[in-house]
């Protein structure tokens, strides 16, 4: 498995735990990632992405709410919410990662960890977020 893919999976799992446990899990995050990362590069990316996505969770949630018009964030499964938060963070704050890569990786994670309908839903929401961000950049 590609290092970035593995780091994204770990970051999504960390965001899931933060969603369930709250800020308390920040103290345990490093240990969780060290125990599950394949190497230092995977650990570093997963640590940065999960911490930064959580630090910007309000911005990420706003992006998701704007894109998923008919869905309340609270109605989403914690897994889908975590996948979307990580991808929204990367779309908004990681200009070095192409948007299509972020979306494709999120779809693959949804296929692996979520329900049968989730990949399609994730794709639609993230595509809308990417379009909204590009529109904002142009104005």
C-alpha positions in Angstrom: 0.0 0.0 0.0 1.2 3.5 -0.8 2.5 5.5 2.1 0.1 8.4 1.5 -2.8 6.0 1.3 -1.9 4.3 4.6 -1.4 7.7 6.2 -4.9 8.8 5.0 -6.4 5.7 6.5 -4.7 6.2 9.8 -5.7 9.9 9.8 -9.3 9.0 9.1 -9.2 6.5 12.0 -7.7 9.1 14.3 -10.4 11.6 13.3 -13.1 8.9 14.0 -11.7 8.5 17.5 -11.5 12.2 18.0 -15.1 12.5 16.8 -16.2 9.8 19.3 -13.9 10.6 22.3 -13.3 14.4 21.8 -10.2 16.3 22.5 -9.2 13.8 25.2 -7.9 11.5 22.4 -5.3 14.1 21.4 -3.2 12.9 24.3 -3.3 9.4 22.9 -3.1 10.2 19.2 0.7 9.9 19.0 0.7 6.5 20.6 -2.2 5.3 18.4 -0.3 6.4 15.2 3.1 5.0 16.3 1.5 1.6 17.0 -0.2 1.5 13.6 2.1 3.4 11.2 4.4 1.4 9.0 7.2 3.8 9.2 8.2 7.4 10.2 6.9 8.9 6.9 3.4 7.4 7.4 3.4 8.4 11.0 4.4 12.0 10.1 1.7 12.5 7.5 -1.0 10.9 9.5 -0.1 12.9 12.6 -0.1 16.2 10.7 -3.2 15.5 8.7 -5.3 14.3 11.7 -4.1 17.1 14.0 -4.6 19.8 11.5 -8.0 18.5 10.3 -9.1 18.4 13.9 -7.8 21.9 14.6 -9.8 23.1 11.5 -12.8 20.9 12.1 -15.2 23.9 12.2 -14.0 25.0 8.7 -14.1 21.5 7.4 -17.6 20.9 8.8 -18.8 24.2 7.2 -17.4 23.1 3.8 -19.3 19.7 4.2 -22.5 21.4 5.3 -22.5 23.7 2.3 -21.9 20.9 -0.1 -24.2 18.3 1.5 -27.3 20.6 1.4 -29.9 18.0 2.3 -27.8 16.2 5.0 -27.3 17.2 8.6 -23.7 16.5 9.7 -25.1 14.7 12.7 -27.0 12.2 10.5 -23.8 11.0 8.8 -22.0 8.0 10.2 -18.9 8.8 12.2 -16.9 7.0 9.5 -18.3 9.0 6.7 -17.9 12.2 8.7 -14.3 11.4 9.4 -13.6 10.6 5.7 -15.2 13.8 4.6 -13.4 15.9 7.3 -10.0 14.6 6.2 -10.7 15.2 2.6 -12.2 18.6 3.2 -9.1 19.6 5.1 -6.8 18.4 2.3 -8.9 20.1 -0.4 -8.9 23.4 1.6 -5.4 23.5 3.2 -3.1 21.2 1.2 -2.6 22.9 -2.2 0.3 20.5 -3.0 -2.2 17.6 -3.2 -4.4 17.6 -6.4 -8.1 17.7 -5.7 -8.8 14.7 -7.8 -6.3 12.7 -5.8 -7.9 13.7 -2.6 -11.4 12.7 -3.9 -10.2 9.4 -5.3 -8.4 8.4 -2.1 -11.5 9.3 0.0 -13.7 7.2 -2.3 -11.3 4.2 -1.9 -11.3 4.7 1.9 -15.2 4.8 1.9 -15.3 1.6 -0.2 -13.0 -0.1 2.4 -14.5 1.2 5.7 -18.1 2.3 5.1 -21.4 1.3 3.6 -22.1 0.4 0.0 -23.7 3.8 -0.7 -20.9 5.8 0.9 -18.4 6.0 -2.0 -21.0 7.7 -4.2 -22.1 10.1 -1.5 -18.5 11.0 -0.6 -17.7 11.6 -4.3 -20.7 13.9 -4.6 -20.0 15.9 -1.5 -16.3 16.3 -2.2 -16.8 17.2 -5.8 -19.2 20.0 -4.6 -16.6 21.2 -2.1 -13.9 21.3 -4.7 -16.1 23.3 -7.1 -17.1 25.7 -4.3 -13.4 26.2 -3.3 -12.4 26.9 -7.0 -15.3 29.4 -7.3 -14.1 31.2 -4.1 -10.5 31.3 -5.5 -11.8 33.0 -8.7 -13.6 35.7 -6.9 
